[in-house]
């Protein structure tokens, strides 16, 4: 994860869940995303990435304590360790993926 690689199921497994011909169940509950995973999800859903960045609380603190200086230095060297990330994306086209909604989620809505 430190290198930006996922340690859990790849993004493809989440798309496989949408295919009624496959019986894929990927981790049940979602987890933290790596930067490349966020980008893959958005691109596969029809978006183009305009900007993607990481940010952390330490960047907003005015106090220059030793701890904050060390934290800022580590984050400068390893930005993917920051606790937040933002992806600004523009929808280029609608996705062809069909989302099937189970009855346990909604009684009448079958697909999106």
TIMARFI-371520 format. One record per residue (C-alpha): residue number from 1; residue in one letter; x, y, z. Coordinates in nm, 4 decimals. Layout:
TIMARFI-371520
NUM; A; X; Y; Z
...
END
This chain:
TIMARFI-371520
1; X; 0.0000; 0.0000; 0.0000
2; X; 0.2939; 0.2333; 0.0668
3; X; 0.3851; 0.2108; -0.3016
4; X; 0.0303; 0.2886; -0.4126
5; X; -0.0623; -0.0716; -0.4896
6; X; -0.3786; -0.2227; -0.3439
7; X; -0.3552; -0.4994; -0.0881
8; X; -0.7144; -0.6161; -0.1316
9; X; -0.9311; -0.7133; -0.4288
10; X; -0.8465; -0.5397; -0.7575
11; X; -1.0930; -0.2918; -0.9055
12; X; -1.1890; -0.5446; -1.1749
13; X; -1.3568; -0.7598; -0.9083
14; X; -1.5961; -0.4755; -0.8281
15; X; -1.6941; -0.4463; -1.1937
16; X; -1.7297; -0.8261; -1.2125
17; X; -2.0028; -0.7976; -0.9483
18; X; -2.2129; -0.6088; -1.2047
19; X; -2.2001; -0.8975; -1.4524
20; X; -2.4994; -1.1310; -1.4008
21; X; -2.2964; -1.4116; -1.5624
22; X; -2.0399; -1.3997; -1.2815
23; X; -2.0841; -1.4778; -0.9160
24; X; -1.8129; -1.2438; -0.7935
25; X; -1.8422; -1.0970; -0.4449
26; X; -1.5559; -0.8583; -0.3769
27; X; -1.4799; -0.8039; -0.0090
28; X; -1.8399; -0.7220; 0.0830
29; X; -1.7552; -0.3770; 0.2169
30; X; -1.5384; -0.1167; 0.0498
31; X; -1.2117; 0.0076; 0.1921
32; X; -0.9575; 0.2836; 0.1384
33; X; -0.8596; 0.3463; -0.2221
34; X; -0.5135; 0.3971; -0.3625
35; X; -0.4677; 0.6848; -0.6066
36; X; -0.4454; 0.4537; -0.9094
37; X; -0.7642; 0.2730; -0.7978
38; X; -0.9577; 0.6018; -0.7755
39; X; -0.8395; 0.6921; -1.1233
40; X; -0.9273; 0.3490; -1.2657
41; X; -1.2764; 0.3585; -1.1147
42; X; -1.3493; 0.7038; -1.2530
43; X; -1.2071; 0.6377; -1.5998
44; X; -1.3985; 0.3102; -1.6312
45; X; -1.7174; 0.4932; -1.5331
46; X; -1.6740; 0.7473; -1.8147
47; X; -1.4797; 1.0272; -1.6447
48; X; -1.1517; 1.1912; -1.7375
49; X; -0.9216; 1.2909; -1.4536
50; X; -0.8626; 1.6652; -1.4429
51; X; -0.6601; 1.6696; -1.1213
52; X; -0.5782; 1.4255; -0.8428
53; X; -0.4019; 1.5156; -0.5204
54; X; -0.3434; 1.4086; -0.1610
55; X; -0.3726; 1.6324; 0.1430
56; X; -0.3426; 1.6019; 0.5180
57; X; -0.4203; 1.7842; 0.8381
58; X; -0.0518; 1.8526; 0.9067
59; X; -0.0443; 2.0855; 0.6063
60; X; -0.3063; 2.3107; 0.7643
61; X; -0.1427; 2.3458; 1.1059
62; X; 0.0385; 2.6733; 1.1631
63; X; 0.2378; 2.5375; 1.4553
64; X; 0.5873; 2.4391; 1.3479
65; X; 0.6578; 2.1953; 1.6285
66; X; 0.9226; 1.9320; 1.5702
67; X; 0.6514; 1.6716; 1.5213
68; X; 0.4696; 1.8797; 1.2582
69; X; 0.7941; 1.9496; 1.0716
70; X; 0.8781; 1.5773; 1.0632
71; X; 0.5228; 1.4907; 0.9539
72; X; 0.5346; 1.7484; 0.6752
73; X; 0.8718; 1.6161; 0.5572
74; X; 0.7416; 1.2563; 0.5467
75; X; 0.4286; 1.3648; 0.3603
76; X; 0.6407; 1.5649; 0.1176
77; X; 0.8447; 1.2508; 0.0396
78; X; 0.5477; 1.0116; 0.0473
79; X; 0.2292; 1.2052; -0.0394
80; X; 0.0239; 0.8850; -0.0715
81; X; 0.0495; 0.8440; 0.3071
82; X; -0.1662; 1.1514; 0.3642
83; X; -0.5064; 1.0763; 0.5132
84; X; -0.7127; 1.2315; 0.2322
85; X; -0.7180; 1.2448; -0.1442
86; X; -0.9300; 1.4301; -0.3941
87; X; -0.9926; 1.3508; -0.7577
88; X; -1.1449; 1.6166; -0.9803
89; X; -1.2983; 1.4438; -1.2794
90; X; -1.5162; 1.5418; -1.5737
91; X; -1.7789; 1.3034; -1.7063
92; X; -1.7049; 1.2469; -2.0722
93; X; -1.9784; 0.9898; -2.1376
94; X; -2.2282; 0.7687; -1.9593
95; X; -2.1095; 0.4287; -1.8538
96; X; -2.2407; 0.1111; -2.0146
97; X; -2.2240; -0.0670; -1.6795
98; X; -2.5591; -0.1727; -1.5407
99; X; -2.5877; -0.1682; -1.1639
100; X; -2.8232; -0.4359; -1.0352
101; X; -2.9920; -0.3519; -0.7065
102; X; -3.0793; -0.6480; -0.4787
103; X; -3.4249; -0.6687; -0.3201
104; X; -3.2618; -0.6319; 0.0198
105; X; -3.1606; -0.2785; -0.0803
106; X; -3.4752; -0.1677; -0.2655
107; X; -3.7924; -0.3663; -0.3312
108; X; -3.8893; -0.2038; -0.6627
109; X; -3.5687; -0.0661; -0.8124
110; X; -3.3878; -0.3379; -1.0112
111; X; -3.1171; -0.1544; -1.2039
112; X; -2.9428; 0.1778; -1.2421
END
